[in-house]
């Protein structure tokens, strides 16, 4: 036998290397997509929490509702009465690569009068 590497061995090693690189690039694409989705969910949650915080001081004034759309997020909010308790609800719809998702934040306010 001769020392060294044959052409067949080199071709097999190159094919295996190519398969590994394709798997790595596919993993990178999935990770980037999941990171974008997590960022969108975080933005939606922050938007809903800010809206609930703005509605909380005036919740005892009575029922109200509204809608807004910003930066690809659609937000629906409402304040509903249930006796002396007001339920503040904010729903945010966000579009992801896999479809539309909704995130809901609720808060309850007790009104003394």
C-alpha positions as CSV (number, residue, x, y, z in Angstrom):
1,X,0.0,0.0,0.0
2,X,1.1,3.5,-0.7
3,X,1.0,6.1,2.0
4,X,-1.2,9.1,1.4
5,X,-4.9,9.9,0.7
6,X,-6.8,8.7,-2.3
7,X,-9.1,10.8,-4.4
8,X,-12.1,8.8,-3.3
9,X,-11.3,9.5,0.4
10,X,-11.0,13.2,-0.3
11,X,-14.4,13.2,-2.2
12,X,-16.1,11.3,0.7
13,X,-14.6,13.8,3.2
14,X,-15.8,16.7,1.1
15,X,-19.4,15.3,0.9
16,X,-19.5,14.8,4.7
17,X,-18.2,18.3,5.2
18,X,-20.9,19.7,2.9
19,X,-23.6,17.8,4.7
20,X,-22.4,19.2,8.1
21,X,-22.3,22.8,6.7
22,X,-25.9,22.4,5.3
23,X,-27.1,21.2,8.7
24,X,-25.4,24.1,10.4
25,X,-26.9,26.7,8.1
26,X,-30.4,25.2,8.6
27,X,-29.9,25.4,12.3
28,X,-28.9,29.1,12.0
29,X,-32.0,29.9,10.0
30,X,-34.3,28.3,12.6
31,X,-32.5,30.1,15.4
32,X,-32.8,33.5,13.6
33,X,-36.5,32.9,13.0
34,X,-37.1,31.9,16.6
35,X,-35.2,35.0,17.8
36,X,-37.3,37.3,15.6
37,X,-40.5,35.7,17.0
38,X,-39.4,36.1,20.6
39,X,-38.5,39.7,19.9
40,X,-42.0,40.3,18.4
41,X,-43.7,38.6,21.4
42,X,-41.7,40.8,23.8
43,X,-42.7,43.9,22.0
44,X,-46.3,42.8,22.1
45,X,-46.2,42.1,25.8
46,X,-44.6,45.4,26.6
47,X,-47.2,47.2,24.5
48,X,-50.1,45.5,26.3
49,X,-48.6,46.1,29.7
50,X,-48.1,49.8,29.0
51,X,-51.7,50.1,27.8
52,X,-53.1,48.4,30.9
53,X,-50.9,50.7,33.1
54,X,-52.4,53.7,31.3
55,X,-56.0,52.5,31.6
56,X,-55.7,51.5,35.3
57,X,-56.0,55.0,36.8
58,X,-59.2,55.9,34.9
59,X,-60.8,52.4,35.0
60,X,-63.4,53.4,37.6
61,X,-64.8,56.1,35.3
62,X,-66.7,53.5,33.3
63,X,-66.6,51.0,30.4
64,X,-64.4,51.9,27.4
65,X,-62.7,50.2,24.5
66,X,-60.5,51.0,21.6
67,X,-58.2,49.8,18.8
68,X,-54.8,50.7,17.5
69,X,-52.3,49.4,15.0
70,X,-48.6,50.2,15.2
71,X,-45.5,48.5,13.8
72,X,-47.3,45.4,12.6
73,X,-49.1,44.9,15.9
74,X,-52.9,45.2,16.2
75,X,-54.1,46.1,19.7
76,X,-57.7,45.7,21.1
77,X,-58.4,47.0,24.6
78,X,-61.4,47.3,26.8
79,X,-62.5,48.2,30.4
80,X,-65.6,46.3,31.5
81,X,-67.7,46.6,34.6
82,X,-68.6,43.8,37.0
83,X,-70.1,45.4,40.1
84,X,-67.4,47.4,41.8
85,X,-64.7,45.6,39.9
86,X,-63.4,46.8,36.5
87,X,-61.7,44.3,34.2
88,X,-59.0,45.8,31.9
89,X,-58.2,43.6,29.0
90,X,-55.7,44.2,26.3
91,X,-55.2,41.8,23.3
92,X,-52.3,42.2,20.9
93,X,-52.2,40.4,17.6
94,X,-48.8,39.9,16.0
95,X,-47.8,38.3,12.7
96,X,-45.1,35.7,12.8
97,X,-43.5,33.7,10.0
98,X,-45.8,30.8,11.1
99,X,-49.0,32.8,11.2
100,X,-50.8,35.2,13.5
101,X,-50.6,35.0,17.3
102,X,-52.6,36.7,20.0
103,X,-51.3,37.8,23.4
104,X,-53.7,38.9,26.2
105,X,-53.0,40.9,29.4
106,X,-55.7,41.3,32.0
107,X,-55.9,43.4,35.2
108,X,-58.6,43.9,37.8
109,X,-59.3,47.2,39.5
110,X,-61.5,47.5,42.6
111,X,-63.6,50.8,42.6
112,X,-64.7,52.0,46.0
113,X,-67.6,54.2,44.9
